[in-house]
Amino acid sequence: MDYLINIDSDLLLWINGAHNAFFDAFMMLFTNKFIWVPMYLALAYLLFRNMSLKQAVMCLVAIALLVVITDQMSSSLIRYAVGRLRPANLENPISDMVHIVDGYRGGRYGFPSSHAANSFGLAFFLLYLFRRSPIPVFVMVWAIFNSYSRIYLGVHYPGDILCGVLVGLLAATLVWFIYKKLTNQSYLSEVRGWSMPIVVGLLTVVGISLYSYYVINY
């Protein structure tokens, strides 16, 4: 166990140590959940475009339930049961080796990562629903970068992320099973307008990049 913990710490310090001013600003914005509201709205639009009103509402309810489950399991149940300090927490012996961005250290405990659980929960659910479109691939890549930003900022170990991914997978599978039973709906064989969330997401990344460049140069 000590061997795995040491690997986890070394990997965290390696990723966190590879920093510069641009990515400090970029990751702080990328990890902000509110910056992705336009993409979430585009995904909601996709549901209403490809389903009946009742189906789309039921699907949104399922996704909301999924987020509640992943968030509460990670940030309320497992986190306080395990009690693993975040790398950046001042009580953690390695905190003085962690690069801190804008004084951001997160809360006290960090295992598992709720960012990873929430974003991968959404990604896996969309994989079940939109499996024949590029949407799940894009959201999965987004979830990976979202999780990476947490390690870069020094608020989560890689092990926190991996456990968060597992929580997201299990919760998404459970919610998808319940959703299918209640609605008798399987995956969508054809997804109209699938490019919209991808375009909105990519434009968000461009906006984050431009803002980060502006911050460090002006």
LUMTOR-932156 format. One record per residue: residue in one letter; x, y, z of N, C-alpha, C in turn. Coordinates in pm, whole numbers, plus 32768, in hexadecimal, padded with zeros to 4 digits. Example, Ala and Ser with C-alpha at 12.3 -4.5 7.8 and 13.67 -1.06 7.14 Angstrom:
LUMTOR-932156
  r   n.u   n.v   n.w  ca.u  ca.v  ca.w   c.u   c.v   c.w
  A  8527  7DC7  830C  84CE  7E3E  830C  8528  7EB6  830C
  S  8505  7F1F  82C4  8557  7F96  82CA  850A  8003  8313
//
This chain:
LUMTOR-932156
  r   n.u   n.v   n.w  ca.u  ca.v  ca.w   c.u   c.v   c.w
  M  8053  7F87  8000  8000  8000  8000  8057  807E  8000
  D  80C0  807D  8053  811A  80F1  8057  815A  8108  7FCF
  Y  8177  809A  7F88  81B3  80A5  7F03  8155  80EE  7EA3
  L  80D4  80CA  7EA5  8072  810B  7E4E  805E  819D  7E73
  I  805E  81B9  7EF5  804F  8243  7F23  80C4  8298  7EF4
  N  813D  825F  7EFA  81B4  82A9  7ECD  81AF  82C4  7E38
  I  8181  8262  7DEA  8172  8276  7D59  810C  82E3  7D3D
  D  809D  82DF  7D87  8033  8343  7D78  8069  83D0  7D94
  S  80B8  83DD  7DFE  80F0  845F  7E23  8156  848D  7DBC
  D  81AB  8431  7D8E  8211  8456  7D2B  81D2  8483  7CA8
  L  8169  843D  7C7D  8125  8461  7C01  80E1  84E9  7C0F
  L  80A3  84FF  7C82  8064  8581  7C9E  80CA  85F2  7C94
  L  813E  85E1  7CD5  81A4  864A  7CD5  81E0  865E  7C4B
  W  81E8  85F4  7BFC  821D  8600  7B74  81BE  8650  7B1C
  I  813D  8630  7B22  80DA  8678  7AD2  80CC  8708  7B03
  N  80BF  871A  7B84  80B0  879E  7BBF  812C  87F5  7BA9
  G  81A1  87B4  7BA2  821D  8800  7B92  8233  8833  7B06
  A  81EE  87F7  7AA3  81FD  8822  7A17  819A  8892  79FB
  H  81B6  8906  7A33  8157  8976  7A28  8197  89F1  79E9
  N  8142  8A49  79B8  816F  8ACC  798A  80FB  8B2D  799A
  A  8114  8BAC  7982  80B0  8C14  799D  8032  8C01  7949
  F  8044  8BDA  78C8  7FD0  8BC9  7871  7F74  8B5B  78A5
  F  7FAD  8AE8  78C4  7F5A  8A78  78F0  7F25  8A8B  797E
  D  7F68  8ADB  79CF  7F2F  8AFF  7A51  7EA9  8B43  7A3E
  A  7EA6  8BA7  79E5  7E2A  8BEF  79CB  7DC5  8B96  7982
  F  7DF6  8B46  7923  7DA0  8AEF  78D2  7D5A  8A87  792A
  M  7DA6  8A44  7980  7D6C  89D9  79D2  7D0B  8A0F  7A3B
  M  7D26  8A85  7A6F  7CCA  8AC0  7AD0  7C41  8ADA  7A91
  L  7C41  8B03  7A12  7BC2  8B19  79CD  7B83  8A96  79A0
  F  7BD6  8A3B  796D  7BA2  89BC  793B  7B5C  896D  79A8
  T  7B90  8974  7A22  7B57  8926  7A90  7AD9  8963  7ACB
  N  7ABA  89E0  7AA2  7A43  8A25  7AD4  79C6  89EC  7A91
  K  796C  89B3  7AE1  78F6  8970  7AA8  7898  89D0  7A60
  F  7899  8A4E  7A87  783B  8AAD  7A49  7866  8AD4  79BB
  I  78E6  8AC6  799C  7916  8AEA  7917  78DB  8A8D  78AD
  W  78AB  8A17  78D9  7878  89B3  787C  77E0  89B3  7870
  V  779F  8A15  78AB  770C  8A1E  78A1  76DD  8A21  780F
  P  771D  8A6F  77B5  76F1  8A6B  7729  76F4  89DF  76EC
  M  775B  8991  770C  7763  8908  76D6  76F4  88B1  7711
  Y  76D8  88C2  7793  766C  8876  77D1  75E6  8898  778E
  L  75D0  8917  7772  7554  8942  7731  754B  8908  76A4
  A  75BD  8901  765F  75BE  88C7  75D8  759D  8832  75DD
  L  75CC  87ED  7644  75AA  8760  7655  7515  874E  7673
  A  74DF  87A8  76C5  7450  87A3  76E4  73FE  87BB  7665
  Y  742B  881B  7613  73E7  8835  7593  73E6  87B8  753C
  L  7456  876E  753F  7460  86F5  74F0  73F7  868E  751A
  L  73DE  8687  759C  7378  862A  75CD  72EF  864D  7596
  F  72CB  86CD  759F  7247  86F8  7572  7238  86EE  74DB
  R  72A8  86F7  7492  72A0  86EC  7401  728D  865C  73D3
  N  72BD  85FD  7421  72BC  8571  73F7  7259  851A  7442
  M  7210  8555  74A2  71AF  8508  74EF  712B  8554  74F6
  S  70C6  850E  7523  7049  8551  7541  705E  85A6  75BE
  L  7002  8602  75D8  700F  865A  764D  7017  8608  76CD
  K  6FC1  85A3  76D9  6FBF  8551  7752  7042  8505  7764
  Q  7074  84CB  76F6  70F1  8480  76FD  7166  84D9  7724
  A  716A  8552  76E7  71D8  85AE  7703  71D7  85DA  7795
  V  7160  85F7  77C9  7155  8620  7855  7181  85AE  78B1
  M  7155  8534  7891  717B  84C0  78E1  7213  84AB  78DE
  C  724E  84C3  786B  72DE  84B2  785D  7329  851C  78AE
  L  72F8  8597  78AD  7335  8601  78FE  732A  85E1  7993
  V  72B8  85AB  79B9  72A6  8583  7A45  730A  8515  7A69
  A  731E  84B5  7A0E  737D  8449  7A26  740B  8480  7A34
  I  742F  84E0  79E0  74B5  851B  79E8  74C6  8569  7A69
  A  745E  85B1  7A91  7462  85FB  7B0F  7474  859B  7B85
  L  742A  852B  7B81  7437  84C5  7BE9  74C5  848C  7BEA
  L  74FC  8476  7B74  7584  8442  7B67  75E8  84A0  7BAA
  V  75DC  8521  7B90  7638  8583  7BC9  762D  8586  7C61
  V  75B2  857D  7C93  759D  857B  7D25  75E1  8500  7D62
  I  75D0  848C  7D22  760A  8410  7D56  76A3  8418  7D56
  T  76DE  843F  7CE4  7770  8445  7CDB  77A9  84AC  7D3C
  D  7766  851D  7D46  7799  8588  7D9D  7791  8560  7E30
  Q  7720  8526  7E58  7710  8502  7EE5  7766  8489  7F0B
  M  7772  8429  7EB1  77C6  83B5  7ECF  7857  83DE  7EE1
  S  7885  8439  7E8A  7912  845F  7E8F  7930  84C6  7EFB
  S  78E1  8531  7F01  7903  85A0  7F5A  78CA  8592  7FE7
  S  7865  8540  7FFB  7827  8535  807F  783D  84AD  80C2
  L  7831  8440  8076  783B  83BB  80B2  78CA  8387  80B6
  I  7902  836A  8042  7987  832C  803D  79F2  838A  8073
  R  79EA  8409  804F  7A54  8468  8072  7A6B  8470  8109
  Y  7A00  8478  8155  7A10  8485  81E6  7A28  83FF  822A
  A  7A02  8393  81E7  7A20  830E  821D  7AB4  82EE  820F
  V  7AF1  8317  81A0  7B7F  82FC  8187  7BD6  8365  81CB
  G  7BB2  83E4  81BC  7BFA  8450  81FF  7C86  846A  81C9
  R  7C98  8460  8147  7D1C  847A  810B  7D2B  850E  80ED
  L  7D91  854D  8126  7DA7  85DC  8111  7DCA  85F9  8080
  R  7D9B  866C  8050  7DC4  8698  7FCB  7E5A  86B5  7FCB
  P  7E9B  86A6  7F58  7F2B  86C5  7F52  7F4B  8753  7F7F
  A  7EF5  87B3  7F5A  7F0F  8840  7F78  7EE6  8868  8005
  N  7EA4  880F  804E  7E7A  8830  80D6  7EF5  8848  812D
  L  7EF3  88B3  817A  7F68  88D9  81C9  7F8F  8871  8232
  E  7F31  8818  8256  7F51  87AF  82B6  7F95  8738  8275
  N  7F97  8735  81EF  7FD7  86C8  81A6  806F  86E1  81A2
  P  80C1  867E  81C6  8153  8691  81C7  818E  86BB  8141
  I  814C  869A  80D1  8184  86BE  804E  8151  8745  801B
  S  80FE  8789  806A  80BF  8805  803A  8125  8870  8014
  D  8199  8872  8056  81FC  88D7  8036  8243  88BC  7FB2
  M  822E  8844  7F78  8268  8823  7EF5  8203  8835  7E84
  V  8188  8855  7EA8  811D  8861  7E44  8113  88F1  7E13
  H  810E  8900  7D8E  80FD  8984  7D51  806B  89AF  7D60
  I  8055  8A20  7D9F  7FCE  8A53  7DB8  7FB0  8AC5  7D58
  V  7F38  8AC4  7D1D  7F0F  8B2C  7CBF  7EA9  8B87  7D01
  D  7EC8  8C06  7D09  7E6D  8C6C  7D40  7E3A  8C48  7DCB
  G  7E8C  8C06  7E19  7E66  8BE3  7EA2  7DFD  8B77  7EAE
  Y  7DDE  8B34  7E3E  7D73  8AD0  7E3F  7DA6  8A4B  7E73
  R  7D6C  8A1A  7EE1  7D95  899B  7F1C  7D21  8937  7F28
  G  7CA8  895E  7F07  7C36  8904  7F13  7C0D  88F3  7FA4
  G  7BBD  888D  7FBD  7B91  8871  8046  7BF8  881F  8092
  R  7BCB  87DB  80FA  7C27  878E  814F  7C4A  8707  8111
  Y  7BE4  86BA  80ED  7BFB  8634  80B8  7BE0  8630  8022
  G  7C22  85D0  7FDE  7C15  85CE  7F4D  7BFF  8546  7F0D
  F  7BEE  84DC  7F5E  7BDB  8456  7F24  7B4C  8427  7F37
  P  7B04  840F  7EC8  7B2D  841D  7E3C  7B0D  84A8  7E06
  S  7B32  84C1  7D8A  7B18  8542  7D4B  7A88  854A  7D1C
  S  7A3E  85AC  7D4E  79B4  85BD  7D20  79B0  85F5  7C92
  H  7A16  8645  7C6C  7A1F  8674  7BE2  7A25  85FD  7B82
  A  7A7C  859D  7BA3  7A89  8526  7B4D  7A0A  84D3  7B4F
  A  79D0  84C1  7BC3  7955  8471  7BCE  78E4  84B0  7B7E
  N  78D2  8532  7B8B  7865  8576  7B44  787A  8577  7AAD
  S  78F4  859C  7A82  790C  85A9  79F2  790F  8521  79AE
  F  794B  84BC  79EB  794B  8437  79AE  78C3  83F4  79BB
  G  7877  8414  7A24  77EF  83E1  7A2D  779C  8410  79B6
  L  77A8  8492  7997  7763  84C9  7922  7795  8488  78A2
  A  7819  8478  7897  7853  843F  781D  7822  83AF  7806
  F  7820  835F  786E  77F3  82D4  785F  775E  82CB  7840
  F  770F  8321  787F  767F  8321  7863  7666  8345  77D0
  L  76AC  83AB  779F  769D  83D3  7713  76D2  8367  76B5
  L  7733  831A  76E4  7764  82A9  7693  76F6  8241  7682
  Y  76AB  8227  76EC  763C  81C9  76E3  75CC  81FF  7688
  L  75B7  8284  768E  7547  82C0  7645  7568  82E0  75B4
  F  75DF  8319  759C  7605  834A  7516  7676  82F7  74DA
  R  7678  8276  74F1  76EC  8224  74D0  770E  8222  743D
  R  76B1  8249  73E6  76CD  8248  7356  76EB  82D3  7320
  S  7712  832F  7376  7739  83B5  734B  77BF  83D8  738A
  P  7800  8442  735A  7882  846B  7393  7876  84AF  741B
  I  77FC  84CA  7449  77E8  8513  74C6  782F  84D1  753D
  P  781F  844E  7554  7860  8411  75C9  78F8  841E  75C6
  V  7934  8414  754F  79C5  8420  7544  79F1  84AC  756F
  F  79AA  8511  753E  79CB  859B  7561  79BC  85B3  75F7
  V  794D  8586  7630  7935  859C  76BF  7999  854D  7712
  M  79C1  84D7  76E3  7A25  8489  772B  7AAC  84D1  772D
  V  7AD3  850B  76BC  7B4F  8559  76B6  7B45  85D2  7712
  W  7AD2  8614  7711  7ABB  8685  776B  7AC8  865A  77FD
  A  7A91  85E7  7820  7A98  85B5  78AA  7B29  8598  78D1
  I  7B78  8564  7873  7C05  8547  788E  7C50  85C8  78AD
  F  7C3D  862E  785B  7C81  86AE  7872  7C4E  86F2  78F1
  N  7BCD  86E5  790B  7B95  871E  7985  7BD5  86DF  7A00
  S  7BE8  865C  79FA  7C26  8615  7A6A  7CBC  8636  7A73
  Y  7CFD  8640  7A00  7D8B  8663  79FF  7DA2  86EB  7A40
  S  7D45  8748  7A2A  7D55  87CE  7A64  7D59  87C9  7AFB
  R  7D16  8769  7B37  7D14  875C  7BC8  7D9C  872F  7BFE
  I  7DE0  86D9  7BB3  7E67  86AF  7BDA  7EC8  8722  7BC3
  Y  7EBB  8764  7B52  7F12  87D5  7B31  7F0C  8840  7B9D
  L  7E94  885B  7BD0  7E82  88C2  7C36  7EA9  8892  7CC1
  G  7ECB  8813  7CCF  7EFB  87DF  7D4D  7E90  87C4  7DB5
  V  7E14  87B7  7D8B  7DA8  879F  7DEB  7D79  870E  7DEC
  H  7DB1  86BB  7D92  7D90  862C  7D91  7E07  85DA  7D67
  Y  7E15  8565  7DA5  7E75  8501  7D77  7E3B  84B8  7CFE
  P  7E8F  847C  7CA9  7E5B  8427  7C3D  7E00  83B8  7C71
  G  7E1E  8381  7CE7  7DC8  831A  7D21  7D3D  834D  7D41
  D  7D33  83CC  7D68  7CB0  8409  7D80  7C5F  840A  7D00
  I  7CA4  8428  7C92  7C63  842E  7C0F  7C31  83A5  7BE5
  L  7C87  8340  7BF1  7C61  82B8  7BC8  7BE8  8285  7C15
  C  7BE4  82A0  7C97  7B70  8277  7CE6  7AF5  82C5  7CBA
  G  7B05  8345  7C9A  7A96  8396  7C69  7A5E  8360  7BE7
  V  7AB8  8333  7B8E  7A8C  82F6  7B0F  7A38  827A  7B2A
  L  7A64  8229  7B89  7A1A  81AF  7BAB  7990  81D1  7BE4
  V  798A  8235  7C3B  7909  8261  7C72  78AD  828F  7C01
  G  78E5  82DD  7BA3  7896  830E  7B33  7861  829D  7ADD
  L  78B5  8238  7AC3  788C  81C5  7A72  781C  8177  7AB5
  L  782D  8159  7B35  77C8  810B  7B7D  7743  8156  7B85
  A  774A  81D7  7BA4  76D0  8228  7BB0  768A  8234  7B2A
  A  76D7  824D  7AC0  769C  825B  7A3B  7659  81DA  7A0E
  T  7698  8168  7A2B  765F  80E7  7A07  75DC  80CE  7A52
  L  75DC  80EE  7AD3  7563  80DB  7B23  74F1  8135  7AF2
  V  750F  81B4  7ADD  74A8  8213  7AB2  7476  81EF  7A26
  W  74D0  81C5  79CD  74A6  819E  7946  7448  8125  794C
  F  7468  80C4  79A1  7413  804E  79AF  7387  8075  79DF
  I  7380  80CE  7A42  72FF  80FB  7A77  72B3  814A  7A0C
  Y  72FC  81A3  79C6  72BF  81F5  795E  7283  819E  78EF
  K  72CC  8136  78C5  7299  80DC  785D  721D  8093  788C
  K  721C  8065  7909  71AA  801B  793E  712D  8073  7945
  L  713F  80F1  796B  70CC  814A  797D  7097  8182  78F9
  T  70EF  8191  7896  70C6  81D2  7819  70BD  8172  77A3
  N  70EF  80F7  77B4  70F4  8097  7745  7141  80CF  76CE
  Q  71A3  8124  76E9  71F0  8160  767E  727E  812A  7680
  S  72B1  8108  760A  733B  80DD  75FD  738D  8151  75C7
  Y  7403  8134  7596  7456  81A0  755F  7418  81D7  74DE
  L  743F  8251  74BB  740C  8291  7443  745E  8263  73CB
  S  741D  8226  7369  7465  81F3  72F5  7492  8264  7298
  E  744E  82D6  729D  7474  8349  724C  7468  83C6  72A2
  V  74CF  841B  729D  74D1  8495  72EE  74DD  850D  7292
  R  7471  8558  7287  7472  85D0  7233  74B1  8645  7280
  G  7503  8691  7239  753F  8708  7276  75AD  86E9  72DA
  W  75EB  8673  72CE  764F  8649  7331  76C8  86A6  7339
  S  76E0  86F3  72CD  7758  8748  72CB  774D  87C2  7326
  M  76D3  87EA  734A  76C1  8866  7395  770B  8867  741B
  P  76FA  8802  7471  7744  8804  74F1  77DC  8803  74DD
  I  780A  87C0  7474  7899  87BB  745A  78CD  8844  7433
  V  7884  8887  73DB  78AC  890E  73B1  78AC  896D  7428
  V  7842  8967  7479  783A  89BF  74EF  78AC  89A1  7550
  G  78C9  8921  7564  7936  88FB  75BE  79BD  892C  758B
  L  79D5  891C  7509  7A54  8949  74D0  7A61  89E1  74D5
  L  79F3  8A27  74BD  79F6  8ABA  74C7  7A14  8AE5  7556
  T  79E1  8A99  75B6  79FF  8AB7  7643  7A94  8AA8  765E
  V  7AD0  8A3F  7628  7B61  8A2A  7639  7BAF  8A9C  75F9
  V  7B84  8AC7  7583  7BC5  8B38  7540  7BBA  8BB6  7596
  G  7B43  8BCD  75CD  7B2F  8C41  7623  7B87  8C3D  769F
  I  7B92  8BC7  76DC  7BE8  8BB6  7750  7C7A  8BD3  772B
  S  7CA4  8BA2  76B6  7D2E  8BB6  7688  7D4B  8C49  7670
  L  7CF0  8C8E  762E  7D05  8D1C  7611  7D09  8D6E  7691
  Y  7CB1  8D4F  76EE  7CAF  8D97  776D  7D30  8D7E  77BA
  S  7D5F  8D02  77BB  7DD9  8CDF  7803  7E51  8D28  77C7
  Y  7E57  8D2F  7742  7EC3  8D77  76FE  7EBF  8E0B  7721
  Y  7E46  8E42  7726  7E37  8ED0  7747  7E66  8EEB  77D7
  V  7E41  8E93  7832  7E62  8EA6  78C0  7EF9  8EAA  78D6
  I  7F41  8E4F  7894  7FD1  8E48  78AF  8021  8EB1  7861
  N  7FE3  8EEE  77FD  802C  8F50  77AB  8002  8FE0  77C5
  Y  7F8E  8FF3  77FF  7F5D  907B  7816  7F33  9090  78A7
//
